[in-house]
Amino acid sequence: TRENYRLSVLPNLQLQIQSRLGGPISIELKNTGIGPAIIGSYRVLFADSLVYDNAKMQDWDSDKLKELLRQKGIEGGTYHYFGLTPSTFISAGENVTIFSFTSSDSSAFYGRSSIFVKTINLFKVRVEYSSVYGDQFKTVNYR
């Protein structure tokens, strides 16, 4: 039936914070569903300041984000930001990294890793997406 077809391709996007010893700390979006997710809107706030909105911005406001992170005691290292444009597909089982940070001084970084993990929790992400049948969903880690 049509309903069974819809259920057989449902996406399910989940936000995850990953921290690997010797590797980057990152925020990832994973499709744990059985069908592809089609991205609609995608917003990222840090410490309640908008740093990315795929409807309004071509790219992350990296200067603002670096300054906000610096105010929290996180500076130096390498940052990677990833935007998701409307209509981007995320396949079932696929992970997409939204943000990652690798310290230029790993010995100092790992001594401060708990500060960074607390800081990374200040990211607020809202992703609205749909299934191939047009069913609408959202993943939000804030109210």
N, C-alpha and C positions, 0 to 999 in steps of 0.2 A: 504494500500500500504506500501511498504518498507519505504518510506519517513515518513509516519505517525507513523510507529513503532519507527523510530529514534527520531522523535520529542517528542514522548510520554515518553522517558526516558532520556531527556537532563538534565545533572547536571548543577549547577550554584554555584560555590564557591565564597563566599564573605568574606572579612576580616572585623572584627569588634573589636573595643576597648570597653571593658566593665569595668565600675567602679561602684561598689555597696557599699553603705554606710555600713561600718563595715565589708566589705568583701574584697576579693582581687581585684586588678586591673589586667585585663588580655587582651590578644590578642587572639581572637577566629576566627576560620575558620568555616563558616556555609554554608551548602549546601541548598540553597533556591530553587534548581531545583526540578524536578519531578522524577529524576532518580539518581542512585548512581554515585559518582565520583570515579574514580580509579586513585590514586596518581601515578605520574611519578616522576618528579624531584621536590625538595623542598629545597629552600635556604633561610637563614635568615641572614641579616646583621644588625649590630647595629653601628651607627655612622660611617658608611662606612667600618666597619671591619666584615669579615665573621665570624659568630659564629656557623652556622650549614649549612651543605650541605649533603643531604642524599645519594649523589653519592660518597662522599669522606670521610665521618665521621660516626663513629658508634654512637656518642653522641654529644651533644652540647659542645662547648668549654666554659664551665661554668666559669673557672678561668678568661678567657679573658673578658667574659661578666660582671662578677661581678666587675672587675677592671674598665671597661668602665662605668658601672653604678655609681661606687664610684666616678669617676672623675666628674660625673654630679650631685653629691650630694645625691645619693640614696645608702644607705648601711644599713646593718642589715636586719632583717626580714627573711622571707622564700621565696625562689624562686622555681618555678617548670617549667621545660622545657619539651617539648614533641616533639619527632621526628616522622615523618611520613615516613615509609619505602616505597619503590616502591611497587606498587600493593595493597597498603592499600585501602580499600573501605570506603567511607564516604557516608552513606545512605542519601536519601532525607530527609530534615528536621533536620539532625543531626548537632550538634555543637561539634567541637573539639577545646580544649584549646591548644594553641601553647606555650604560656608563661603566667605565673601569678606570682604576687608578693603580699605577705601579710606582713605588717609591724609588727615588734615585739613591737612597741610602737605606738599604734593607735592614741593617742592624738597628738604626734609630727608628725605622718604621715599625718593625715588629715589637719594639718596646712601647710604641704608641698605638698598637693595633686596636686596643680596646677603645681608644678615643675615636679612631676612624670608624670602627663598627657602629659606635653610638652616633657619630656624625652622619654616616650613610643612611641611618634610619630617619634623618630629616628630609630625605627625598620623598616627595609625594608624586605618585604617578597615576594617571587616569588614561586608560585606553578603551575606546569604544570600537567594537569590531562586529563583523557579521559572518554568518555561514554562507556557503555557496547558494543556499536557498533564500538568503536575505534576512534570516532570523537575526535579531539584534542582541548584543551582549555588551557588558562592560566589566573591566577589571580595575578596581580602585583600591589603593592601600591607605585611603583617608576618607573621611566623611565629607 
